[in-house]
Amino acid sequence: MKNNSKAFEDYVETPIGTLMLSFNKDFELISAVFLEPEIAQPIAKSSGSDEIQNVIKQFEEYFDGKRTDFNIKLSPDGTEFQTRVWNELLNIPFGKTVSYQQMANTLGDPKVIRAAASANGKNPISIVIPCHRVIGSDGSLTGYAGGLHRKKWLLEFESPSPQQSLF
């Protein structure tokens, strides 16, 4: 059984808002969520451990356009099905998208589209587990816990060819 009690917390300033990073006692990332400005607390740094500083550096490199994948110990807390969905999300390459229907098909049952979408929406580790790369079958942007404006920004940021706007 995982012990995912939050032991450490730190923050990363990004072009689309502050990310709050939470870690368990083993310095595994258990969540990375965007704070909304109206609820953001004054930033208090964690212990400053090398492990946490490495995670912060990887996020900064991502947002600087110098990193397309992460090498971070993850420990998201979820059901068996949610974990399967989140593991599938890790297979979506930088700059690519899949539809919720494709995700359900990959999981082995086209009928689990709603459950897959729900699990996608409960992903506790933004960016690293790239739930922002899942879109509607018609190419439309659909829900994103961090806000559709952030999803749009992330997809345009990761777009392999410069364009005026993807959406």
C-alpha positions in Angstrom: 0.0 0.0 0.0 1.3 3.4 -0.9 2.0 6.0 1.8 1.1 9.1 -0.1 0.8 11.5 2.8 2.1 14.9 1.8 5.4 15.4 3.5 6.9 18.2 1.4 5.6 21.0 -0.8 7.1 23.4 -3.2 6.1 25.7 -6.1 7.1 26.4 -9.6 6.2 29.7 -11.4 5.2 29.0 -15.0 3.9 31.2 -17.8 0.4 29.9 -17.1 0.4 30.1 -13.3 1.8 28.7 -10.2 2.2 24.9 -9.9 2.0 23.5 -6.4 4.1 20.3 -6.1 3.5 17.9 -3.3 5.8 15.0 -2.4 5.6 12.0 -0.1 8.3 11.2 2.4 10.3 9.3 -0.3 10.3 12.5 -2.4 8.0 10.9 -5.0 5.7 13.5 -6.7 2.2 12.9 -5.6 0.6 16.0 -7.2 1.3 18.9 -9.4 -1.7 21.2 -9.5 -2.2 24.8 -10.7 -3.2 27.3 -8.0 -5.8 29.8 -8.9 -4.6 33.4 -8.1 -7.5 34.0 -5.7 -6.6 31.0 -3.5 -2.8 31.1 -3.9 -1.0 31.3 -0.6 2.3 33.1 -0.1 5.0 30.8 -1.5 6.8 28.9 1.2 9.6 26.7 0.0 10.1 23.0 1.1 13.2 21.5 2.6 15.1 22.4 -0.6 16.2 18.8 -1.0 18.2 17.8 -4.1 15.3 15.5 -5.2 12.8 18.4 -5.0 15.2 20.8 -6.7 15.6 18.3 -9.5 11.9 18.1 -10.1 11.6 21.9 -10.1 14.5 22.1 -12.6 12.7 19.7 -14.9 9.5 21.7 -14.8 11.5 24.9 -15.5 13.3 23.2 -18.4 9.9 22.1 -19.8 8.5 25.6 -19.8 11.8 27.0 -21.2 11.3 24.6 -24.2 14.4 22.5 -23.3 12.6 19.4 -22.1 10.0 17.2 -23.7 9.9 14.3 -21.2 10.4 14.0 -17.5 12.5 11.7 -15.3 10.6 12.0 -12.0 9.5 9.4 -9.4 5.8 9.5 -9.5 3.3 8.2 -6.9 -0.2 9.4 -7.8 -3.0 8.1 -5.6 -5.9 6.6 -7.5 -8.0 3.5 -8.2 -6.7 0.6 -10.3 -8.6 1.9 -13.3 -7.4 5.5 -12.8 -3.8 4.3 -12.6 -4.2 2.3 -15.9 -5.5 5.5 -17.6 -2.7 7.6 -16.1 -0.1 5.1 -17.3 -1.6 5.2 -20.8 -1.3 9.0 -20.7 2.4 8.7 -20.1 2.6 7.0 -23.6 1.3 10.1 -25.4 4.4 11.8 -26.9 5.2 15.5 -26.6 3.5 17.4 -29.4 0.8 14.7 -30.1 -2.8 14.3 -29.0 -5.3 11.5 -28.7 -9.0 11.5 -28.4 -10.9 10.2 -25.4 -12.3 7.5 -27.7 -8.8 6.5 -28.8 -7.9 6.3 -25.1 -10.8 4.1 -24.3 -9.9 1.8 -27.3 -6.3 1.6 -26.1 -7.6 0.5 -22.7 -9.4 -2.4 -24.5 -13.0 -1.3 -24.3 -14.6 1.5 -26.4 -17.4 1.7 -23.9 -15.2 3.0 -21.1 -14.9 6.4 -22.8 -16.7 8.2 -19.9 -14.8 6.4 -17.2 -11.5 7.1 -19.0 -12.5 10.8 -19.4 -13.3 10.9 -15.7 -10.0 9.3 -14.7 -8.2 11.7 -17.0 -9.9 14.6 -15.2 -8.8 13.3 -11.8 -5.1 13.1 -12.8 -3.3 14.7 -9.8 0.0 15.3 -11.7 -0.4 18.0 -14.4 2.1 18.2 -17.2 4.2 15.1 -16.3 1.2 12.8 -16.7 0.0 14.7 -19.9 -3.8 14.7 -19.5 -3.8 18.0 -21.5 -2.9 15.9 -24.6 -6.4 14.3 -24.7 -9.0 16.0 -26.8 -12.5 15.4 -28.2 -12.9 13.1 -31.2 -13.8 16.1 -33.3 -10.6 17.9 -32.3 -12.2 20.2 -29.8 -10.8 21.1 -26.5 -12.6 19.5 -23.7 -12.3 19.7 -19.9 -9.0 20.3 -18.1 -8.8 20.6 -14.4 -6.3 23.4 -14.8 -8.6 25.3 -17.0 -9.2 25.3 -20.8 -7.0 28.4 -21.2 -4.1 26.4 -19.8 -4.9 23.3 -21.9 -4.9 25.5 -25.0 -1.6 27.1 -24.1 0.1 23.8 -23.4 -1.1 22.2 -26.7 0.1 25.3 -28.7 3.4 25.3 -26.7 3.9 21.6 -27.6 2.8 22.0 -31.2 5.6 20.7 -33.5 5.0 23.4 -36.1 4.5 27.1 -35.4 1.0 28.2 -36.2 -1.2 31.2 -35.5 -3.4 29.1 -33.3 -4.4 25.5 -33.0 -7.8 26.3 -31.6 
